[in-house]
Amino acid sequence: MQWRKWMRHGITVLALTGASAGSAWAMSAVEKQVVEKAAKLFAGQELAARQLPQGLFEILVVNEKAIFYVDKDVRFLFDGQLYDVQQQVNLTQQREEDLMRIKLSDLNMKDAIQAVNGKGSRQLIVFEDPNCGFCRQLRGTLAAIPDLTVHFFLIPVLGEDSLQKSQRIVCAADPATTLHTWMEKGVAPAAVNTSGACTESLDRNRSFAQRHRITGTPTLFFSDGSRMTGAQPAAAIQQRLASLAK
């Protein structure tokens, strides 16, 4: 019986970076045995296993980007959130965040539009759509955070008008002023020639977003490659920035 027939609808979906998990992880002999046993359930799927405390194993279905938990004999399988009650940690969420990191070196920073607060020594990456209301809300939050450089990457995901605005922004004589004036003051970008190479950055941004499962805006990335999604409150962003500065 293949796993698709009995998996929960709410399967945990993750984005992986770099090499596939199966090839990137150096599995122990026990972990390899678990993979061999699990292969009977996940027919035709590339798997990786990682041993957890208390006799549990994490199974990662690489191509489906899905996490499951099994015992050593793969008799029992669990699909859901796994908590360490003693440590008060959501282990599944923690693992998701780890797997969803990006390599900042994979970003073409020339395709970003910057905004600098103060000295700007701290770095933050934001993927946004010009028609995203939550992106505008986030901008107000970010403007009040000191000593921060924000690199905005435009990904027009909300329709044809978003694409047109994005093209006009990146092809403007001053893309930074055009973007910030639109997002913060509502002054629409003027019509310009968008037939040249100036729109290639949007193609690269969208390609990066697709590879890393960036499907909504705003999506934030910190200097360690970790991500947050949505218009996060200032306290959450400040806390993450402070933890990275230690």
VOVEXFI-835507 format. One record per atom (N, C-alpha, C): atom name; chain; x, y, z; residue in three letters. Coordinates in steps of 0.02 Angstrom, whole numbers, plus 50000, padded with zeros to 5 digits. Example, Ala and Ser with C-alpha at 12.3 -4.5 7.8 and 13.67 -1.06 7.14 Angstrom:
% VOVEXFI-835507
  site  unit     xx     yy     zz  code
     N     A  50660  49716  50390   ALA
    CA     A  50615  49775  50390   ALA
     C     A  50660  49835  50390   ALA
     N     A  50642  49888  50354   SER
    CA     A  50684  49947  50357   SER
     C     A  50645  50002  50394   SER
//
This chain:
% VOVEXFI-835507
  site  unit     xx     yy     zz  code
     N     A  50043  49940  50000   MET
    CA     A  50000  50000  50000   MET
     C     A  50044  50062  50000   MET
     N     A  50034  50106  49952   GLN
    CA     A  50075  50165  49947   GLN
     C     A  50048  50220  49993   GLN
     N     A  50094  50264  50014   TRP
    CA     A  50078  50313  50066   TRP
     C     A  50026  50363  50044   TRP
     N     A  50020  50377  49980   ARG
    CA     A  49971  50427  49957   ARG
     C     A  49899  50406  49973   ARG
     N     A  49888  50341  49981   LYS
    CA     A  49821  50317  49993   LYS
     C     A  49797  50330  50064   LYS
     N     A  49844  50339  50111   TRP
    CA     A  49822  50348  50180   TRP
     C     A  49853  50408  50215   TRP
     N     A  49889  50450  50179   MET
    CA     A  49918  50510  50210   MET
     C     A  49863  50560  50227   MET
     N     A  49875  50600  50278   ARG
    CA     A  49829  50653  50295   ARG
     C     A  49831  50708  50242   ARG
     N     A  49776  50743  50235   HIS
    CA     A  49773  50798  50188   HIS
     C     A  49821  50853  50208   HIS
     N     A  49830  50864  50274   GLY
    CA     A  49872  50918  50299   GLY
     C     A  49945  50899  50303   GLY
     N     A  49972  50871  50251   ILE
    CA     A  50041  50849  50251   ILE
     C     A  50089  50908  50260   ILE
     N     A  50142  50899  50297   THR
    CA     A  50192  50951  50307   THR
     C     A  50234  50959  50245   THR
     N     A  50234  51018  50214   VAL
    CA     A  50270  51030  50153   VAL
     C     A  50328  51077  50167   VAL
     N     A  50387  51059  50144   LEU
    CA     A  50447  51097  50159   LEU
     C     A  50483  51116  50095   LEU
     N     A  50525  51167  50099   ALA
    CA     A  50569  51184  50044   ALA
     C     A  50640  51165  50062   ALA
     N     A  50674  51131  50017   LEU
    CA     A  50743  51111  50030   LEU
     C     A  50789  51150  49985   LEU
     N     A  50850  51160  50009   THR
    CA     A  50899  51197  49970   THR
     C     A  50960  51153  49959   THR
     N     A  50998  51171  49908   GLY
    CA     A  51061  51135  49896   GLY
     C     A  51048  51065  49871   GLY
     N     A  51091  51018  49891   ALA
    CA     A  51084  50949  49871   ALA
     C     A  51023  50918  49902   ALA
     N     A  50998  50864  49872   SER
    CA     A  50940  50830  49900   SER
     C     A  50958  50803  49969   SER
     N     A  50907  50798  50011   ALA
    CA     A  50920  50778  50080   ALA
     C     A  50950  50708  50084   ALA
     N     A  50928  50664  50038   GLY
    CA     A  50953  50596  50040   GLY
     C     A  51028  50594  50027   GLY
     N     A  51052  50635  49981   SER
    CA     A  51123  50635  49966   SER
     C     A  51163  50678  50013   SER
     N     A  51130  50729  50044   ALA
    CA     A  51165  50776  50086   ALA
     C     A  51177  50747  50156   ALA
     N     A  51132  50703  50179   TRP
    CA     A  51139  50676  50246   TRP
     C     A  51183  50614  50245   TRP
     N     A  51230  50610  50290   ALA
    CA     A  51270  50550  50299   ALA
     C     A  51234  50507  50350   ALA
     N     A  51194  50459  50326   MET
    CA     A  51152  50420  50371   MET
     C     A  51193  50364  50403   MET
     N     A  51175  50349  50465   SER
    CA     A  51206  50293  50501   SER
     C     A  51177  50228  50474   SER
     N     A  51207  50173  50497   ALA
    CA     A  51184  50107  50475   ALA
     C     A  51111  50096  50495   ALA
     N     A  51093  50117  50556   VAL
    CA     A  51024  50108  50580   VAL
     C     A  50977  50150  50538   VAL
     N     A  50996  50211  50523   GLU
    CA     A  50953  50256  50483   GLU
     C     A  50943  50227  50413   GLU
     N     A  50996  50197  50384   LYS
    CA     A  50990  50167  50318   LYS
     C     A  50942  50108  50320   LYS
     N     A  50943  50070  50375   GLN
    CA     A  50897  50014  50383   GLN
     C     A  50825  50037  50386   GLN
     N     A  50814  50093  50421   VAL
    CA     A  50747  50121  50426   VAL
     C     A  50723  50143  50357   VAL
     N     A  50767  50174  50318   VAL
    CA     A  50749  50194  50251   VAL
     C     A  50730  50134  50208   VAL
     N     A  50768  50080  50214   GLU
    CA     A  50753  50020  50176   GLU
     C     A  50684  49992  50193   GLU
     N     A  50667  49993  50257   LYS
    CA     A  50601  49969  50278   LYS
     C     A  50546  50016  50256   LYS
     N     A  50559  50080  50260   ALA
    CA     A  50508  50129  50241   ALA
     C     A  50496  50130  50166   ALA
     N     A  50546  50109  50128   ALA
    CA     A  50540  50110  50055   ALA
     C     A  50482  50067  50032   ALA
     N     A  50462  50017  50071   LYS
    CA     A  50406  49975  50053   LYS
     C     A  50340  50013  50056   LYS
     N     A  50338  50064  50098   LEU
    CA     A  50277  50105  50104   LEU
     C     A  50278  50163  50054   LEU
     N     A  50336  50192  50045   PHE
    CA     A  50343  50250  50002   PHE
     C     A  50372  50228  49935   PHE
     N     A  50336  50188  49899   ALA
    CA     A  50363  50157  49838   ALA
     C     A  50385  50210  49788   ALA
     N     A  50446  50202  49765   GLY
    CA     A  50472  50245  49712   GLY
     C     A  50495  50313  49735   GLY
     N     A  50492  50327  49800   GLN
    CA     A  50510  50393  49826   GLN
     C     A  50582  50392  49853   GLN
     N     A  50617  50448  49845   GLU
    CA     A  50683  50455  49876   GLU
     C     A  50673  50474  49949   GLU
     N     A  50703  50436  49994   LEU
    CA     A  50694  50446  50065   LEU
     C     A  50759  50461  50100   LEU
     N     A  50754  50494  50158   ALA
    CA     A  50810  50503  50203   ALA
     C     A  50782  50494  50274   ALA
     N     A  50824  50469  50319   ALA
    CA     A  50803  50458  50388   ALA
     C     A  50851  50492  50435   ALA
     N     A  50824  50513  50493   ARG
    CA     A  50864  50545  50544   ARG
     C     A  50839  50521  50612   ARG
     N     A  50884  50495  50653   GLN
    CA     A  50865  50467  50717   GLN
     C     A  50851  50523  50767   GLN
     N     A  50796  50515  50803   LEU
    CA     A  50774  50563  50854   LEU
     C     A  50776  50528  50922   LEU
     N     A  50767  50565  50977   PRO
    CA     A  50766  50533  51043   PRO
     C     A  50708  50485  51051   PRO
     N     A  50713  50443  51101   GLN
    CA     A  50660  50397  51122   GLN
     C     A  50640  50348  51066   GLN
     N     A  50688  50327  51025   GLY
    CA     A  50674  50276  50977   GLY
     C     A  50636  50297  50915   GLY
     N     A  50627  50362  50906   LEU
    CA     A  50592  50387  50847   LEU
     C     A  50640  50402  50791   LEU
     N     A  50613  50399  50730   PHE
    CA     A  50652  50418  50671   PHE
     C     A  50611  50466  50628   PHE
     N     A  50644  50516  50603   GLU
    CA     A  50612  50561  50555   GLU
     C     A  50624  50533  50485   GLU
     N     A  50571  50527  50446   ILE
    CA     A  50575  50506  50376   ILE
     C     A  50559  50567  50333   ILE
     N     A  50604  50583  50288   LEU
    CA     A  50592  50638  50241   LEU
     C     A  50582  50609  50172   LEU
     N     A  50523  50621  50143   VAL
    CA     A  50509  50603  50073   VAL
     C     A  50534  50662  50031   VAL
     N     A  50592  50652  50000   VAL
    CA     A  50629  50708  49971   VAL
     C     A  50590  50742  49916   VAL
     N     A  50565  50705  49868   ASN
    CA     A  50532  50736  49811   ASN
     C     A  50466  50769  49830   ASN
     N     A  50431  50741  49879   GLU
    CA     A  50368  50770  49902   GLU
     C     A  50378  50822  49956   GLU
     N     A  50441  50828  49981   LYS
    CA     A  50457  50876  50033   LYS
     C     A  50413  50866  50095   LYS
     N     A  50405  50803  50115   ALA
    CA     A  50360  50786  50170   ALA
     C     A  50396  50751  50227   ALA
     N     A  50376  50767  50288   ILE
    CA     A  50405  50738  50348   ILE
     C     A  50355  50691  50382   ILE
     N     A  50380  50632  50400   PHE
    CA     A  50342  50584  50440   PHE
     C     A  50386  50559  50497   PHE
     N     A  50356  50526  50545   TYR
    CA     A  50393  50496  50601   TYR
     C     A  50376  50422  50606   TYR
     N     A  50426  50381  50618   VAL
    CA     A  50416  50309  50623   VAL
     C     A  50456  50281  50682   VAL
     N     A  50440  50219  50700   ASP
    CA     A  50481  50183  50748   ASP
     C     A  50535  50145  50709   ASP
     N     A  50580  50113  50744   LYS
    CA     A  50637  50079  50713   LYS
     C     A  50615  50026  50663   LYS
     N     A  50560  49991  50679   ASP
    CA     A  50536  49937  50637   ASP
     C     A  50488  49961  50583   ASP
     N     A  50473  50026  50583   VAL
    CA     A  50427  50056  50535   VAL
     C     A  50359  50019  50537   VAL
     N     A  50339  50001  50596   ARG
    CA     A  50272  49973  50605   ARG
     C     A  50221  50028  50616   ARG
     N     A  50243  50081  50651   PHE
    CA     A  50198  50137  50665   PHE
     C     A  50225  50199  50630   PHE
     N     A  50179  50237  50602   LEU
    CA     A  50197  50299  50567   LEU
     C     A  50152  50355  50593   LEU
     N     A  50183  50412  50604   PHE
    CA     A  50146  50471  50629   PHE
     C     A  50157  50529  50581   PHE
     N     A  50103  50563  50563   ASP
    CA     A  50106  50621  50519   ASP
     C     A  50075  50680  50557   ASP
     N     A  50116  50726  50581   GLY
    CA     A  50090  50783  50618   GLY
     C     A  50145  50820  50655   GLY
     N     A  50125  50862  50702   GLN
    CA     A  50171  50902  50740   GLN
     C     A  50198  50862  50800   GLN
     N     A  50263  50858  50806   LEU
    CA     A  50295  50822  50860   LEU
     C     A  50323  50871  50911   LEU
     N     A  50304  50864  50974   TYR
    CA     A  50326  50911  51026   TYR
     C     A  50371  50876  51076   TYR
     N     A  50420  50912  51102   ASP
    CA     A  50457  50892  51161   ASP
     C     A  50425  50930  51219   ASP
     N     A  50383  50895  51257   VAL
    CA     A  50344  50928  51309   VAL
     C     A  50389  50955  51364   VAL
     N     A  50441  50916  51381   GLN
    CA     A  50485  50937  51435   GLN
     C     A  50521  51002  51418   GLN
     N     A  50546  51006  51356   GLN
    CA     A  50582  51066  51335   GLN
     C     A  50535  51120  51307   GLN
     N     A  50471  51103  51299   GLN
    CA     A  50421  51148  51271   GLN
     C     A  50443  51173  51202   GLN
     N     A  50460  51126  51159   VAL
    CA     A  50483  51141  51092   VAL
     C     A  50442  51102  51041   VAL
     N     A  50420  51136  50989   ASN
    CA     A  50387  51103  50933   ASN
     C     A  50442  51078  50886   ASN
     N     A  50459  51015  50890   LEU
    CA     A  50515  50988  50852   LEU
     C     A  50502  50990  50777   LEU
     N     A  50439  50981  50758   THR
    CA     A  50423  50983  50686   THR
     C     A  50433  51053  50659   THR
     N     A  50408  51102  50695   GLN
    CA     A  50416  51172  50673   GLN
     C     A  50490  51190  50671   GLN
     N     A  50527  51168  50720   GLN
    CA     A  50599  51182  50723   GLN
     C     A  50634  51152  50663   GLN
     N     A  50615  51091  50645   ARG
    CA     A  50645  51058  50587   ARG
     C     A  50625  51092  50522   ARG
     N     A  50563  51112  50517   GLU
    CA     A  50539  51148  50458   GLU
     C     A  50581  51211  50447   GLU
     N     A  50591  51248  50500   GLU
    CA     A  50628  51310  50494   GLU
     C     A  50700  51297  50472   GLU
     N     A  50729  51243  50496   ASP
    CA     A  50797  51226  50477   ASP
     C     A  50800  51207  50403   ASP
     N     A  50753  51167  50380   LEU
    CA     A  50753  51145  50311   LEU
     C     A  50734  51200  50261   LEU
     N     A  50699  51250  50285   MET
    CA     A  50676  51303  50241   MET
     C     A  50724  51361  50236   MET
     N     A  50782  51354  50266   ARG
    CA     A  50832  51408  50260   ARG
     C     A  50856  51413  50187   ARG
     N     A  50879  51472  50170   ILE
    CA     A  50909  51482  50105   ILE
     C     A  50983  51500  50114   ILE
     N     A  51021  51494  50061   LYS
    CA     A  51089  51518  50060   LYS
     C     A  51089  51588  50031   LYS
     N     A  51108  51636  50071   LEU
    CA     A  51107  51705  50047   LEU
     C     A  51152  51714  49987   LEU
     N     A  51203  51673  49982   SER
    CA     A  51249  51677  49925   SER
     C     A  51215  51659  49860   SER
     N     A  51157  51626  49863   ASP
    CA     A  51120  51608  49803   ASP
     C     A  51079  51667  49776   ASP
     N     A  51072  51719  49816   LEU
    CA     A  51035  51778  49795   LEU
     C     A  51080  51825  49754   LEU
     N     A  51052  51854  49703   ASN
    CA     A  51086  51906  49666   ASN
     C     A  51066  51973  49696   ASN
     N     A  51109  51999  49740   MET
    CA     A  51091  52059  49777   MET
     C     A  51083  52120  49732   MET
     N     A  51110  52117  49672   LYS
    CA     A  51101  52172  49625   LYS
     C     A  51028  52178  49603   LYS
     N     A  50989  52126  49613   ASP
    CA     A  50919  52127  49593   ASP
     C     A  50874  52155  49648   ASP
     N     A  50903  52173  49705   ALA
    CA     A  50864  52200  49761   ALA
     C     A  50864  52276  49759   ALA
     N     A  50813  52304  49791   ILE
    CA     A  50808  52377  49800   ILE
     C     A  50813  52389  49875   ILE
     N     A  50861  52431  49895   GLN
    CA     A  50877  52439  49966   GLN
     C     A  50840  52498  49999   GLN
     N     A  50831  52490  50063   ALA
    CA     A  50810  52544  50107   ALA
     C     A  50854  52539  50170   ALA
     N     A  50883  52594  50191   VAL
    CA     A  50931  52593  50246   VAL
     C     A  50907  52636  50304   VAL
     N     A  50905  52607  50364   ASN
    CA     A  50890  52644  50425   ASN
     C     A  50954  52652  50465   ASN
     N     A  50972  52714  50479   GLY
    CA     A  51032  52727  50518   GLY
     C     A  51095  52701  50484   GLY
     N     A  51138  52667  50522   LYS
    CA     A  51199  52639  50494   LYS
     C     A  51186  52579  50449   LYS
     N     A  51130  52546  50460   GLY
    CA     A  51111  52491  50417   GLY
     C     A  51155  52430  50420   GLY
     N     A  51186  52418  50478   SER
    CA     A  51233  52362  50483   SER
     C     A  51198  52294  50486   SER
     N     A  51136  52293  50509   ARG
    CA     A  51098  52230  50511   ARG
     C     A  51062  52221  50444   ARG
     N     A  51055  52158  50423   GLN
    CA     A  51029  52144  50356   GLN
     C     A  50963  52105  50360   GLN
     N     A  50917  52123  50315   LEU
    CA     A  50854  52087  50309   LEU
     C     A  50834  52085  50236   LEU
     N     A  50809  52028  50214   ILE
    CA     A  50787  52019  50145   ILE
     C     A  50712  52011  50146   ILE
     N     A  50677  52046  50102   VAL
    CA     A  50604  52043  50098   VAL
     C     A  50583  52033  50026   VAL
     N     A  50544  51981  50014   PHE
    CA     A  50512  51972  49949   PHE
     C     A  50442  52001  49953   PHE
     N     A  50427  52047  49907   GLU
    CA     A  50363  52081  49910   GLU
     C     A  50333  52090  49841   GLU
     N     A  50267  52097  49840   ASP
    CA     A  50229  52113  49780   ASP
     C     A  50206  52185  49786   ASP
     N     A  50210  52225  49732   PRO
    CA     A  50191  52296  49738   PRO
     C     A  50118  52307  49756   PRO
     N     A  50075  52257  49747   ASN
    CA     A  50004  52264  49764   ASN
     C     A  49985  52228  49829   ASN
     N     A  50036  52210  49867   CYS
    CA     A  50024  52172  49929   CYS
     C     A  50012  52220  49988   CYS
     N     A  49951  52217  50015   GLY
    CA     A  49935  52261  50071   GLY
     C     A  49975  52245  50134   GLY
     N     A  49988  52181  50146   PHE
    CA     A  50027  52162  50204   PHE
     C     A  50100  52185  50197   PHE
     N     A  50123  52191  50135   CYS
    CA     A  50191  52217  50123   CYS
     C     A  50195  52290  50143   CYS
     N     A  50142  52328  50128   ARG
    CA     A  50140  52398  50149   ARG
     C     A  50139  52403  50225   ARG
     N     A  50100  52360  50256   GLN
    CA     A  50097  52359  50329   GLN
     C     A  50165  52344  50359   GLN
     N     A  50201  52296  50329   LEU
    CA     A  50267  52278  50353   LEU
     C     A  50316  52336  50345   LEU
     N     A  50310  52373  50292   ARG
    CA     A  50356  52429  50281   ARG
     C     A  50352  52480  50337   ARG
     N     A  50292  52493  50361   GLY
    CA     A  50285  52538  50418   GLY
     C     A  50321  52512  50479   GLY
     N     A  50318  52446  50488   THR
    CA     A  50352  52414  50544   THR
     C     A  50427  52420  50537   THR
     N     A  50452  52404  50477   LEU
    CA     A  50524  52403  50465   LEU
     C     A  50555  52473  50470   LEU
     N     A  50516  52523  50451   ALA
    CA     A  50542  52592  50453   ALA
     C     A  50560  52614  50523   ALA
     N     A  50530  52582  50573   ALA
    CA     A  50542  52602  50643   ALA
     C     A  50597  52560  50676   ALA
     N     A  50626  52512  50639   ILE
    CA     A  50679  52470  50667   ILE
     C     A  50747  52501  50650   ILE
     N     A  50786  52520  50700   PRO
    CA     A  50849  52555  50687   PRO
     C     A  50904  52510  50661   PRO
     N     A  50954  52542  50630   ASP
    CA     A  51016  52508  50609   ASP
     C     A  51000  52447  50566   ASP
     N     A  50964  52458  50512   LEU
    CA     A  50941  52401  50471   LEU
     C     A  50943  52419  50397   LEU
     N     A  50972  52374  50358   THR
    CA     A  50968  52379  50285   THR
     C     A  50920  52325  50261   THR
     N     A  50867  52345  50225   VAL
    CA     A  50818  52299  50199   VAL
     C     A  50829  52293  50123   VAL
     N     A  50836  52232  50099   HIS
    CA     A  50843  52218  50028   HIS
     C     A  50776  52192  50002   HIS
     N     A  50741  52233  49963   PHE
    CA     A  50676  52214  49937   PHE
     C     A  50683  52182  49869   PHE
     N     A  50657  52121  49863   PHE
    CA     A  50655  52085  49799   PHE
     C     A  50582  52083  49775   PHE
     N     A  50570  52110  49717   LEU
    CA     A  50502  52111  49690   LEU
     C     A  50485  52045  49657   LEU
     N     A  50429  52015  49678   ILE
    CA     A  50402  51956  49644   ILE
     C     A  50328  51969  49631   ILE
     N     A  50309  51986  49570   PRO
    CA     A  50239  51999  49554   PRO
     C     A  50198  51935  49551   PRO
     N     A  50163  51920  49606   VAL
    CA     A  50126  51858  49611   VAL
     C     A  50050  51869  49615   VAL
     N     A  50029  51932  49615   LEU
    CA     A  49958  51947  49627   LEU
     C     A  49921  51967  49563   LEU
     N     A  49949  51951  49505   GLY
    CA     A  49912  51965  49444   GLY
     C     A  49949  52009  49395   GLY
     N     A  49915  52023  49340   GLU
    CA     A  49945  52061  49285   GLU
     C     A  49964  52132  49305   GLU
     N     A  49923  52163  49347   ASP
    CA     A  49938  52231  49368   ASP
     C     A  50002  52233  49411   ASP
     N     A  50012  52182  49451   SER
    CA     A  50073  52177  49491   SER
     C     A  50134  52172  49445   SER
     N     A  50128  52134  49391   LEU
    CA     A  50183  52127  49344   LEU
     C     A  50197  52193  49310   LEU
     N     A  50145  52228  49290   GLN
    CA     A  50155  52292  49256   GLN
     C     A  50188  52343  49303   GLN
     N     A  50164  52347  49364   LYS
    CA     A  50194  52393  49412   LYS
     C     A  50267  52375  49425   LYS
     N     A  50280  52311  49433   SER
    CA     A  50349  52289  49447   SER
     C     A  50395  52308  49389   SER
     N     A  50372  52297  49328   GLN
    CA     A  50412  52314  49270   GLN
     C     A  50426  52389  49267   GLN
     N     A  50376  52429  49281   ARG
    CA     A  50385  52502  49280   ARG
     C     A  50433  52524  49335   ARG
     N     A  50431  52490  49390   ILE
    CA     A  50475  52508  49446   ILE
     C     A  50548  52493  49429   ILE
     N     A  50562  52431  49407   VAL
    CA     A  50632  52412  49396   VAL
     C     A  50660  52446  49334   VAL
     N     A  50618  52469  49288   CYS
    CA     A  50641  52504  49228   CYS
     C     A  50642  52580  49236   CYS
     N     A  50621  52604  49294   ALA
    CA     A  50622  52677  49305   ALA
     C     A  50693  52702  49311   ALA
     N     A  50701  52767  49301   ALA
    CA     A  50767  52798  49306   ALA
     C     A  50795  52790  49377   ALA
     N     A  50750  52792  49427   ASP
    CA     A  50770  52783  49497   ASP
     C     A  50723  52730  49528   ASP
     N     A  50739  52666  49519   PRO
    CA     A  50695  52613  49544   PRO
     C     A  50681  52617  49619   PRO
     N     A  50731  52635  49659   ALA
    CA     A  50722  52637  49731   ALA
     C     A  50670  52689  49751   ALA
     N     A  50677  52749  49725   THR
    CA     A  50629  52802  49741   THR
     C     A  50560  52784  49715   THR
     N     A  50557  52756  49655   THR
    CA     A  50492  52738  49625   THR
     C     A  50457  52685  49667   THR
     N     A  50494  52634  49689   LEU
    CA     A  50464  52582  49730   LEU
     C     A  50442  52608  49798   LEU
     N     A  50486  52644  49832   HIS
    CA     A  50469  52667  49899   HIS
     C     A  50412  52718  49897   HIS
     N     A  50411  52760  49846   THR
    CA     A  50357  52810  49840   THR
     C     A  50290  52776  49829   THR
     N     A  50290  52724  49789   TRP
    CA     A  50228  52687  49777   TRP
     C     A  50206  52650  49840   TRP
     N     A  50251  52613  49871   MET
    CA     A  50232  52571  49928   MET
     C     A  50214  52612  49990   MET
     N     A  50247  52668  49998   GLU
    CA     A  50238  52707  50060   GLU
     C     A  50191  52767  50053   GLU
     N     A  50183  52791  49990   LYS
    CA     A  50141  52850  49980   LYS
     C     A  50086  52840  49929   LYS
     N     A  50087  52783  49894   GLY
    CA     A  50034  52769  49847   GLY
     C     A  50039  52805  49781   GLY
     N     A  50098  52831  49765   VAL
    CA     A  50108  52866  49701   VAL
     C     A  50126  52813  49649   VAL
     N     A  50082  52802  49602   ALA
    CA     A  50090  52748  49553   ALA
     C     A  50152  52760  49510   ALA
     N     A  50188  52707  49493   PRO
    CA     A  50247  52714  49449   PRO
     C     A  50226  52736  49379   PRO
     N     A  50263  52783  49351   ALA
    CA     A  50246  52810  49285   ALA
     C     A  50262  52758  49231   ALA
     N     A  50226  52765  49175   ALA
    CA     A  50238  52721  49118   ALA
     C     A  50308  52735  49089   ALA
     N     A  50346  52682  49079   VAL
    CA     A  50413  52688  49050   VAL
     C     A  50422  52630  49001   VAL
     N     A  50477  52633  48964   ASN
    CA     A  50494  52579  48918   ASN
     C     A  50516  52517  48957   ASN
     N     A  50478  52463  48952   THR
    CA     A  50493  52402  48990   THR
     C     A  50514  52345  48944   THR
     N     A  50534  52361  48883   SER
    CA     A  50550  52309  48834   SER
     C     A  50623  52287  48836   SER
     N     A  50664  52321  48876   GLY
    CA     A  50735  52305  48878   GLY
     C     A  50754  52254  48930   GLY
     N     A  50818  52252  48946   ALA
    CA     A  50845  52203  48993   ALA
     C     A  50829  52220  49066   ALA
     N     A  50799  52279  49077   CYS
    CA     A  50786  52300  49146   CYS
     C     A  50739  52254  49184   CYS
     N     A  50698  52215  49148   THR
    CA     A  50651  52171  49182   THR
     C     A  50680  52103  49198   THR
     N     A  50742  52090  49178   GLU
    CA     A  50771  52024  49190   GLU
     C     A  50777  52007  49264   GLU
     N     A  50785  52059  49305   SER
    CA     A  50790  52046  49378   SER
     C     A  50726  52014  49404   SER
     N     A  50668  52033  49376   LEU
    CA     A  50605  52003  49397   LEU
     C     A  50602  51929  49381   LEU
     N     A  50629  51911  49323   ASP
    CA     A  50631  51840  49304   ASP
     C     A  50674  51801  49353   ASP
     N     A  50731  51830  49371   ARG
    CA     A  50776  51795  49418   ARG
     C     A  50743  51790  49487   ARG
     N     A  50709  51843  49508   ASN
    CA     A  50675  51842  49573   ASN
     C     A  50621  51789  49575   ASN
     N     A  50582  51784  49522   ARG
    CA     A  50528  51735  49520   ARG
     C     A  50555  51664  49517   ARG
     N     A  50610  51655  49480   SER
    CA     A  50641  51590  49477   SER
     C     A  50666  51568  49545   SER
     N     A  50698  51614  49581   PHE
    CA     A  50722  51599  49649   PHE
     C     A  50664  51583  49694   PHE
     N     A  50610  51622  49690   ALA
    CA     A  50552  51610  49732   ALA
     C     A  50521  51542  49719   ALA
     N     A  50518  51521  49657   GLN
    CA     A  50490  51456  49641   GLN
     C     A  50533  51399  49668   GLN
     N     A  50599  51407  49662   ARG
    CA     A  50644  51354  49686   ARG
     C     A  50640  51346  49762   ARG
     N     A  50626  51401  49797   HIS
    CA     A  50627  51399  49870   HIS
     C     A  50557  51405  49900   HIS
     N     A  50506  51391  49860   ARG
    CA     A  50438  51390  49885   ARG
     C     A  50417  51454  49920   ARG
     N     A  50437  51510  49891   ILE
    CA     A  50414  51575  49917   ILE
     C     A  50351  51591  49878   ILE
     N     A  50294  51575  49908   THR
    CA     A  50230  51580  49872   THR
     C     A  50188  51638  49895   THR
     N     A  50204  51669  49950   GLY
    CA     A  50165  51725  49976   GLY
     C     A  50209  51783  49993   GLY
     N     A  50179  51842  49996   THR
    CA     A  50216  51902  50014   THR
     C     A  50180  51936  50072   THR
     N     A  50219  51968  50117   PRO
    CA     A  50293  51970  50116   PRO
     C     A  50323  51906  50146   PRO
     N     A  50381  51888  50121   THR
    CA     A  50422  51835  50150   THR
     C     A  50489  51865  50169   THR
     N     A  50510  51854  50231   LEU
    CA     A  50571  51885  50257   LEU
     C     A  50625  51832  50267   LEU
     N     A  50687  51851  50254   PHE
    CA     A  50745  51808  50267   PHE
     C     A  50796  51848  50307   PHE
     N     A  50826  51814  50356   PHE
    CA     A  50876  51846  50399   PHE
     C     A  50946  51824  50378   PHE
     N     A  50996  51851  50411   SER
    CA     A  51065  51840  50390   SER
     C     A  51087  51768  50395   SER
     N     A  51052  51727  50435   ASP
    CA     A  51069  51656  50440   ASP
     C     A  51029  51614  50391   ASP
     N     A  50990  51646  50348   GLY
    CA     A  50950  51610  50299   GLY
     C     A  50882  51589  50323   GLY
     N     A  50866  51601  50386   SER
    CA     A  50801  51581  50413   SER
     C     A  50747  51629  50388   SER
     N     A  50686  51604  50386   ARG
    CA     A  50631  51643  50357   ARG
     C     A  50574  51654  50406   ARG
     N     A  50538  51709  50392   MET
    CA     A  50474  51723  50423   MET
     C     A  50426  51741  50366   MET
     N     A  50362  51728  50375   THR
    CA     A  50314  51746  50325   THR
     C     A  50261  51792  50354   THR
     N     A  50237  51837  50313   GLY
    CA     A  50184  51882  50334   GLY
     C     A  50209  51946  50366   GLY
     N     A  50163  51991  50380   ALA
    CA     A  50180  52055  50410   ALA
     C     A  50193  52046  50485   ALA
     N     A  50253  52025  50501   GLN
    CA     A  50271  52010  50570   GLN
     C     A  50274  52074  50612   GLN
     N     A  50259  52068  50677   PRO
    CA     A  50264  52126  50721   PRO
     C     A  50337  52144  50733   PRO
     N     A  50349  52206  50750   ALA
    CA     A  50417  52231  50760   ALA
     C     A  50454  52190  50813   ALA
     N     A  50419  52170  50866   ALA
    CA     A  50452  52134  50920   ALA
     C     A  50481  52068  50896   ALA
     N     A  50445  52032  50853   ALA
    CA     A  50470  51968  50827   ALA
     C     A  50531  51978  50783   ALA
     N     A  50530  52029  50742   ILE
    CA     A  50586  52043  50698   ILE
     C     A  50646  52065  50738   ILE
     N     A  50635  52110  50786   GLN
    CA     A  50689  52134  50828   GLN
     C     A  50721  52077  50868   GLN
     N     A  50680  52032  50892   GLN
    CA     A  50706  51976  50931   GLN
     C     A  50751  51932  50888   GLN
     N     A  50730  51918  50827   ARG
    CA     A  50771  51876  50782   ARG
     C     A  50835  51913  50764   ARG
     N     A  50832  51977  50750   LEU
    CA     A  50892  52015  50734   LEU
     C     A  50941  52016  50793   LEU
     N     A  50913  52025  50853   ALA
    CA     A  50955  52027  50913   ALA
     C     A  50989  51960  50925   ALA
     N     A  50953  51906  50914   SER
    CA     A  50981  51839  50926   SER
     C     A  51038  51825  50878   SER
     N     A  51034  51851  50818   LEU
    CA     A  51086  51840  50768   LEU
     C     A  51147  51883  50780   LEU
     N     A  51137  51937  50817   ALA
    CA     A  51193  51982  50831   ALA
     C     A  51236  51957  50888   ALA
     N     A  51212  51907  50926   LYS
    CA     A  51249  51882  50983   LYS
     C     A  51308  51839  50961   LYS
//
